[in-house]
Amino acid sequence: MMKWLKDNIVLVGSVLVALVLLALSILFLLSKQAENQKLNEQWTALTEQLEALVNQSIYPSQDNVKVARDSTRTLRKFVDDAEKLFPVAPPQKFANQKFKIHLEKTIADLTKEATDANVMVPKGYGFAFGDLRPKPNLLPYTLDALAVQLAEVRSLCHVLFKAKIQALESVQRLAISLDDQQGSADHLTDRTVATNAFATFTPYRIIFKSFSADFGNVLNAIAATPEFFIVRTVSIEPAEREAEVGAGFQPGMPGVPAMPSQPIPILPGGVAPRPLPPGARPPAPPPPAASAKPIAVLQEKVFRVTMLIEVVKSKSAPRTK
């Protein structure tokens, strides 16, 4: 037997390799048979779904056409109504000098409006366009975009002045022109214009001082504007304490006479009373007269408010019916 194996070692090795390959083939067939069964089940389910879709009565008919037209009309009306919430002002065309005149007139109008509303603004404030005022000529291709920004800043200031805030500190806009001075406090550097398939979002940052009730009026006025404003962020902090009248004049300061420890009464006519004898008590002072002036029980504080606001405008022009 051993001699036969030695003489036929190649044949025996081939048989063993064949047996191993046969075993591996059987294992592979069993594993793929389960996968094939799963694929057959999916194929059957898809075939049944296709047959159900083919057998449905979804072919064009008068009823189907009427439903499609009604749905299209409803969708068109919804889109038209939605676009009214994001109005787009008709573009204004300005020549260079005409825009400069329009800019100065708008700044003057806003300054007068602030004065009439008792709102404090920085002296000579340019309402985010101060760096453009001294320049005699601006780049022509940026005038239309600057006019849009000027109109939006004017609308925001109308809201603030209508709400009767205490003071407007600054308005910041995006720098959109090479004429805009780099590093100016009038410009937003951490925001850009956002856009999607339907609208654009132009950011502005406003900083003002107001009481808490005035801040509520600002939010109400924003909600009532024809423009669509979104308040993205709000930061509220106490404003610096205002110097009180006479706070800089204290007894004992240079040039200020020291106050006596006890006040010396003066009789009518400027005559001082005679000193009392030892052991005598001075007469009791008369009770203070009742005053009709109201007494302030609660004094509201002024807050500094920083708001990031976006102006939303539709990208498509309104459709004509």
Buried (B, 14 or more C-beta within 10 A) or exposed (E): EEEEEEEEEEEEEEEEEEEEEEEEEEEEEEEEEEEEEEEEEEEEEEEEEEEEEEEEEEEEEEEEEEEEEEEEEEEEEEEEEEBEEBEBEEEBEBEBEEBBEBBEEBBEEBBEBBEEBEBBBEEEBBBBBBBBEEEEEBEEEBBEEBBBBBBBBBBBBBBBBBBBBBBBBBBBBBBBBEBBBEEBEBBBEEBEEEEEEEBBBBBBBBBBBBBEEBBEBBBEBBEEBEBBBEEEEEEEEEBEEEEEEEEEEEEEEEEEEEEEEEEEEEEEEEEEEEEEEEEEEEEEEEEEEEEEEEEEEEEEEBBBBBBBBBBBBBEEEEEEE
